[in-house]
Amino acid sequence: MPKQLTRLRGWPGPEYHATVVFRAPLAFAYDWCTDFQESDPKLEAEEYRRRVLRRTSSQVVYEDLEERNDGWHWARYDVRLAPPNRWRMNSIGNYRSVRAEYRLTRLADERTRFDLWLKRESGPLEGARLTKSQRERTLTTLWRRFGKALESDYAKARPRRKRARR
């Protein structure tokens, strides 16, 4: 973890890292990644419900709730925005609590590198136990899926270049 990302130090358990490259400029990627919406579960093809409780220029608070065979899965997320390229998230839930730091880095050719560092600890109810490599693979797969949606949205929003006439 880079020196400037220190909020995760001191938290128990392993640290997880995922990195993905998006084919979109940093400003677009930042806006897309931090635009939390109640429709976000569709991006994951999941059935949970999201409710955005508060949104300001520096903070977003939301809750996710899902009914599963083993009971309700609930979590509240407090996201602190640090434009133009970083944000932090703390969450508490009945199956886990999480602290995460996100950073975007500008790359050539309108690409952006996404990095996520995450630490988690179990909540009062026991959930799935994954190894560090399994969890990192899951996070990377998830963010690659988000990346495809982000890139699709960027392609739709991008002004079309007119062909030169001969």
MOGI-V359907 format. One record per pair of residues at least 6 apart in sequence whose ideal C-beta (glycine too) atoms are under 6 Angstrom apart, sorted by the first residue. I is the first residue (numbers start at 1). J is the second residue. Records with the same first field share a line. If there is no record, write none. Layout:
# MOGI-V359907
I: J ; J
This chain:
# MOGI-V359907
1: 117
5: 101 ; 117
8: 99 ; 117 ; 119
11: 99 ; 119
12: 121
13: 119 ; 121
14: 132
15: 119
16: 118 ; 135 ; 136
17: 117
18: 116 ; 139 ; 140 ; 143
19: 115
20: 114 ; 143 ; 144 ; 147
21: 111 ; 113
22: 29 ; 112 ; 147 ; 150
23: 111 ; 151
24: 150 ; 151 ; 154
25: 110
26: 104 ; 106 ; 112
28: 154
29: 104 ; 112
30: 84 ; 104
32: 150
34: 81 ; 87
36: 60 ; 62
38: 50
40: 50
41: 48 ; 50
43: 149
48: 64 ; 66
49: 65
50: 62 ; 64
51: 63
52: 62
53: 61 ; 62
54: 61
58: 81
59: 80
60: 79
61: 78
62: 77
63: 76
64: 75
65: 74
66: 73
73: 95
74: 93 ; 94
75: 91 ; 93
76: 92
77: 89 ; 91
78: 90
79: 87 ; 89
80: 88
81: 87
85: 104
86: 103
87: 102
88: 101
89: 100
90: 99
91: 98
93: 123
94: 123 ; 125
95: 123 ; 125 ; 127
96: 120 ; 122 ; 123
97: 121 ; 123
98: 120
99: 119
100: 118
101: 117
102: 116
103: 115
104: 112 ; 114
105: 113
107: 113
